[in-house]
């Protein structure tokens, strides 16, 4: 177990989770927000994307009362993205994270907010992150409001940043800074 916070827990992804990921990542309702409805995942694609690539990304399963409900990943932001995001001169540990609640029955219950708050605390306290960044699509106002509740702030608009459902979409660069005072 990576961490637990009441009913919410996060653990490292294991291969037996591939079937669950394929279920979530073939659901058009979820794909509207994550990866795109024109980009469903089958089991082979899940295996190639989540298990057969070595990228320095820490991939995790999110559970609510021990039931798998979502996915979260975190990683040290590499030099290429530091430059794209305007962090060339940033001194410190810069992390990125991405997540989704795959079980749509768990949407709009505050679980995503709790997940982002808890993971941010984990990254700052355990991984010694000095800042955490995400780049949600600008149209995804529900997610952005949730992230802002967690202390993330919009830094700048990233025009045509992410290819999603046949077009390049604008994203917001959002940031959470560790309070080391």
CORURTA-V821262 format. One record per backbone hydrogen bond with DSSP energy under -1.0 kcal/mol. CO is the residue of the C=O (numbers start at 0). NH is the residue of the N-H. E is the energy in kcal/mol with one decimal. If there is no record, write none. Layout:
co=CO nh=NH e=E
co=CO nh=NH e=E
This chain:
co=2 nh=9 e=-2.6
co=4 nh=7 e=-1.6
co=6 nh=64 e=-3.1
co=7 nh=4 e=-3.5
co=8 nh=62 e=-3.0
co=9 nh=1 e=-1.9
co=9 nh=2 e=-1.8
co=10 nh=60 e=-2.8
co=13 nh=16 e=-2.7
co=14 nh=17 e=-2.0
co=16 nh=20 e=-2.4
co=17 nh=21 e=-2.5
co=18 nh=22 e=-2.0
co=19 nh=23 e=-2.3
co=20 nh=24 e=-3.2
co=22 nh=25 e=-1.0
co=23 nh=26 e=-1.7
co=24 nh=40 e=-2.3
co=26 nh=30 e=-2.8
co=27 nh=31 e=-1.4
co=29 nh=32 e=-2.0
co=29 nh=33 e=-1.9
co=30 nh=35 e=-1.5
co=35 nh=38 e=-1.9
co=41 nh=45 e=-2.3
co=42 nh=46 e=-2.5
co=43 nh=47 e=-2.4
co=44 nh=48 e=-2.5
co=45 nh=49 e=-3.0
co=46 nh=50 e=-1.7
co=46 nh=51 e=-1.9
co=57 nh=73 e=-1.9
co=58 nh=12 e=-2.5
co=59 nh=71 e=-2.1
co=60 nh=10 e=-2.1
co=61 nh=68 e=-2.9
co=61 nh=69 e=-1.6
co=62 nh=8 e=-2.4
co=63 nh=66 e=-1.8
co=66 nh=63 e=-2.6
co=68 nh=101 e=-1.6
co=68 nh=102 e=-2.0
co=69 nh=61 e=-2.9
co=70 nh=99 e=-2.4
co=71 nh=59 e=-2.5
co=72 nh=97 e=-1.9
co=73 nh=57 e=-3.1
co=74 nh=95 e=-2.7
co=77 nh=81 e=-2.5
co=78 nh=82 e=-2.1
co=79 nh=83 e=-2.2
co=80 nh=84 e=-2.6
co=81 nh=86 e=-4.0
co=86 nh=89 e=-1.5
co=92 nh=129 e=-2.9
co=92 nh=130 e=-1.6
co=93 nh=76 e=-2.7
co=94 nh=132 e=-2.7
co=95 nh=74 e=-1.9
co=97 nh=72 e=-2.7
co=99 nh=70 e=-2.4
co=102 nh=105 e=-2.4
co=103 nh=106 e=-1.5
co=109 nh=113 e=-2.1
co=110 nh=114 e=-2.6
co=111 nh=115 e=-2.5
co=112 nh=116 e=-2.6
co=113 nh=117 e=-2.5
co=114 nh=118 e=-2.8
co=115 nh=119 e=-2.3
co=116 nh=120 e=-2.1
co=117 nh=121 e=-2.4
co=118 nh=122 e=-2.8
co=119 nh=123 e=-2.1
co=120 nh=124 e=-3.0
co=121 nh=125 e=-2.8
co=121 nh=126 e=-1.3
co=122 nh=128 e=-2.6
co=129 nh=177 e=-2.6
co=130 nh=94 e=-2.5
co=131 nh=175 e=-2.6
co=132 nh=96 e=-1.3
co=133 nh=173 e=-2.7
co=135 nh=171 e=-2.8
co=136 nh=139 e=-1.8
co=138 nh=140 e=-2.1
co=139 nh=143 e=-2.1
co=140 nh=144 e=-2.7
co=141 nh=145 e=-1.8
co=142 nh=146 e=-2.5
co=143 nh=147 e=-2.5
co=144 nh=148 e=-1.9
co=145 nh=149 e=-1.0
co=146 nh=151 e=-2.2
co=147 nh=150 e=-1.5
co=152 nh=174 e=-2.3
co=155 nh=172 e=-2.9
co=157 nh=170 e=-1.9
co=161 nh=168 e=-3.1
co=166 nh=163 e=-3.1
co=168 nh=160 e=-1.4
co=168 nh=161 e=-2.0
co=169 nh=137 e=-2.6
co=170 nh=157 e=-3.7
co=172 nh=154 e=-3.6
co=172 nh=155 e=-1.1
co=173 nh=133 e=-1.8
co=174 nh=152 e=-2.4
co=175 nh=131 e=-2.5
